[in-house]
Amino acid sequence: MKASKMTEKNVLATALNATQSLPDDDPDKKLILDQLEYLDGLLEGRCSDKSDLTKISLGVIAAREYEDFDPEFAEKLYQVEKKVVHFLKYS
């Protein structure tokens, strides 16, 4: 496995763990998990259809819903958008 791919996997795993820790009544939890699981499927090769990459909205969700009261969680989502989505778009 390439070193950069491991970095993307670590960023994604950190975000997945943080998202799973959100309260079950968080209105964005399912949407975030769905997007993270899709990205995980692409990284792991379980999914090959990259057409939904343009629908990833983790950065927008982070800015709109979490930046003010949970900046650490927002940063995790930003890192996924920056590292993982960018990696998948151009790999």
Stockholm file with secondary structure:
# STOCKHOLM 1.0

chainA/1-91         MKASKMTEKNVLATALNATQSLPDDDPDKKLILDQLEYLDGLLEGRCSDKSDLTKISLGVIAAREYEDFDPEFAEKLYQVEKKVVHFLKYS
#=GR chainA/1-91 SS CCHHHHHHHHHHHHHHHHHHTSCTTCTTHHHHHHHHHHHHHHHHTSCCCGGGGGGCCHHHHIIIIITTTCHHHHHHHHHIIIIIIHHHHTC
#=GC SS_cons        CCHHHHHHHHHHHHHHHHHHTSCTTCTTHHHHHHHHHHHHHHHHTSCCCGGGGGGCCHHHHIIIIITTTCHHHHHHHHHIIIIIIHHHHTC
//
